[in-house]
Amino acid sequence: MAAQTGAPPQLEIETRLFIGGEFVESADGGRIPVINPHDNSTLAEISEARQPDIDRAVEAARRAFPAWKRMAAAERGRLLLKLADAIEADAAYLAELESLDTGHPIRDTRGLDVPRTAATFRYFAGMADKNEGSVIPVEPGFLNYVTREPIGVIGQIVPWNFPLMFTSWKMGPALAAGNTVVLKPAELTPLTTLRVARLVAQVGIPPGVVNIVPGYGNVAGQYIAEHPGIDKIAFTGSTVVGRKIVQASAGNLKRVQLELGGKGANIVFDDAPMDAAVNGSAFAIFHNQGQACIAGSRLLLHEKIVDEFTEKFLALTKSIRLGNPLDPATEMGPLTSPGHRDRVLSYIEVAREQGSTILTGGKVPADPALRAGCYIEPTVVTAQPSDRVCQEEVFGPFVAITRFKDEAEVIGVANSTQYGLGGGLWTRDLQRGHRVAAAIRSGMVWVNSYKRVSPGSPFGGVGQSGYGREMGFEAMHDYTETKSVWVNFDANIPPFYKRP
């Protein structure tokens, strides 16, 4: 354990790696400072995993794999249920730690992040013994059945924006399917994942099944992607890094699953339910300070309702309460790191240079209590579809408004980026809702809502947003290999080379 300067004294923060069922220091003693983005104080210094630590973790996972694979699926499910229960019992601690580490408001970590994490583990606990195969009708005298088997050791890289929730999205299906994991949380936000490691040990998940190795992406992440002892890598993060993951995976042709960037189009038609669309659009972009790959960062408004919608949307935006994420009244906290805050501020300058009008926000708050942290005012600008701020992922509380004339035009605009992760539309016309949802090139589409997720619903994208799916039956399939077995049960069927 390390001394903490920015955390409440009642929080005992785990700072070591979790390998082979034990918390251990890194081989070379390297440390990574973890900050509280509210005031940039240091929460802890954690052990930094490098190549020797990854080797230890992979070795532990490989040792644990045969027994975990053979374990009755219902027993694996029982252990995951116990983990879900333990997360719920630890909810207050996890919510506070997640808010401290990420800047995510406590009202959301309590109401969304922790419950969703427990729900995901519980869902995949139930899936463990439902990973069914099939029987294929083939020629008489033969039985052909297909089974789904675990892949082996899975390398998993979790991003910094929803670290607790994404830990469950990655670990849940992998473990339920019978794999073992080496998981690297982001160096910026590793603390709740390390807390989950403690709960993994407490509920009796065997040593080596789960290994947690925080480290820098260009060292630990790169080595996980390259490692010959890892059979699949599942990565959530930027498209730029995703391409590097694919290149690094080529050594042993490991399976790759990527959930990458997005530039969500949020379309409001002239017949939209206005108040619901205004509130839903604000949640689409400002929840978690806009630090979400599925954020509705392009707000496409029909020309007939631009003025009315914008007036209401700006009034709501200006009313959002910024503040300490531990304050239950806070609706938007700080961005997660100083570097990312500066990146988002740079895009505001890009918008100005390209002729956008800053309708509100666009700067650091004036409140002295917030200036010491990583805060940015929620920002709304006007922009054209070809502008950089409409083509590149800003990943902050920044939304660009563009007007459109008709359905054909807005579908073209919605599909005009390299991404295809999530998008939404608001309309009272049921036929239009289905028609436009079908036309949007995206892995997920919401109609009269935005950013709804469920453990049973597949999550993922197309194009430069990656491939493979989190959650649902698709996730279980992505963590298994298909095996086809042929059985000849008719002794009268002659062999192909029959001798007289």
C-alpha positions, 0 to 999 in steps of 0.5 A, a space after each residue: 500500500 502507498 500513502 495517499 494525499 488526495 483520498 479520504 483517509 477511510 479509503 485504503 487504496 490497493 496499489 500493487 499488481 494482482 498476479 496468480 491470486 496475490 498482490 505483488 510489487 512490480 519486478 523493477 519497482 516502477 511506480 505510476 502516480 494516479 491523480 484526483 482530477 478535481 484538484 490534481 492532487 495525488 491519490 496514490 502511486 501504483 506499481 507499474 507493470 512492464 514486460 517481466 510482470 506481463 510474463 508472470 501474469 501470462 504464465 499464471 493465466 496459462 497454468 490456471 486455464 486447464 482447470 478453469 476450462 474443465 470446471 463445470 460451467 454452472 460452477 463458474 457461473 456461481 463464482 461470478 454471481 458471488 463476485 456480483 454480490 461482492 461488488 454490490 456489497 462494496 458499492 459505496 466504496 467503489 462509487 467513491 473511489 471511481 469518482 475520485 479517480 475519474 472525476 465522474 459525479 458520485 450521483 452517476 457512479 452510485 446510480 449507473 456505474 456500480 449497478 451496471 458493473 454488478 449487473 454485467 457480472 450477474 448476466 454473464 454468470 447466468 450465461 456460463 451454462 448456456 453457451 450451447 452448441 448445435 447438431 448439423 443435419 448431415 448424411 445418414 450414418 453420421 452425427 455432426 455436432 458443434 461445440 464452443 470452447 474457450 479460446 485460452 488466455 485473453 489479454 484485455 485492455 480497459 480504457 480510462 473513461 469508464 474503468 469499473 464498468 468496462 472491467 465487467 464488460 471485458 472480464 464477464 464474458 471471458 470468464 463465463 466462457 472458460 477463459 483466463 485473463 490478463 487485464 491492463 487497466 488504464 494507467 490514469 484510472 486503475 484503482 477500482 479495477 484493483 479493488 475488483 481484484 481484491 473481491 475476485 480473491 475474496 469470492 474464491 475465483 482460483 488463483 491465476 484466472 484473473 490477473 490485473 497489471 496496470 501499466 502504460 499503453 506503449 509498454 505493457 499494452 504493446 507487450 500484451 498485444 505482442 505476447 505469444 502466450 496470449 490467444 486473444 486481445 480485447 481492446 477498448 480505446 482510440 482508433 489510432 491505438 487500435 491499428 497498432 494493436 492489430 499490427 502487434 497481434 500478427 506475431 501469433 495471429 491472435 484473435 482481436 476484438 476492438 471497440 474504438 472511437 465514435 462520432 455519434 450523430 444525434 438527429 432531431 427531426 421536426 416532429 420530435 418530442 421536443 422536451 425529451 429530445 432536449 434532455 436526451 441530447 444533453 445526456 448524450 453529450 454531457 454525461 461523464 463530461 462527454 468522455 464516451 465513445 458513443 457520445 452524441 457529439 454531432 447534433 443534427 437539427 431539422 431547419 424548422 426546429 433549429 431555433 426552438 431546440 437550440 434555445 432550450 438546449 442552451 438553457 439546459 446546458 448553462 444550468 448544468 452544475 459543475 463541481 466536486 464529483 463527490 458532491 451529490 449535487 454535481 451534474 458534471 465533474 472534471 475531465 479525467 486528466 490535465 492532458 485530456 483537458 488540454 486536448 479538448 481545449 485545443 479543439 475549441 480553438 480549432 472550431 474558432 479557426 474554422 469559423 464556428 460560433 461558440 454558443 456557450 462554454 468553450 473555456 475553463 470555469 471562472 470559479 477558483 475552486 474549479 480552476 485547479 482541476 481539469 474542468 471545462 464548461 459544457 460547450 456548444 458550437 455551430 459547425 459544418 459536416 466537413 469541419 474537423 470538429 464534426 469529423 474527429 473525436 473530441 471526447 469531451 463536453 463539446 457538441 457541434 450543431 448542424 442544420 439539415 433540410 430533409 431525411 436524405 440529407 441528414 442520412 448522408 451527413 450521419 454517415 459522412 465520418 470514418 466511424 460507425 459506433 452509435 447514433 440516435 434520432 428523435 421523431 414521432 413517426 414510427 416508420 421514419 424511425 425504423 427507416 432511418 435506423 436502418 440507413 445509419 451505418 452504425 453498430 447501435 442506433 437509439 430511437 427517441 433515446 440515447 446511450 442506453 446499454 444492457 448486458 444482454 444487448 450487443 455493443 460495438 461498431 463498424 468501420 473505424 469504430 472496430 469489430 467484435 461485440 461486447 455483451 450479449 450472446 455475441 460476446 460469448 461467441 467472441 470469447 469461444 472457438 467453434 469445434 465441429 465433431 464428426 461421429 460415424 455410428 454406422 459400421 456398415 458404411 465402407 471406408 473410402 479405401 476399401 481393399 478386397 
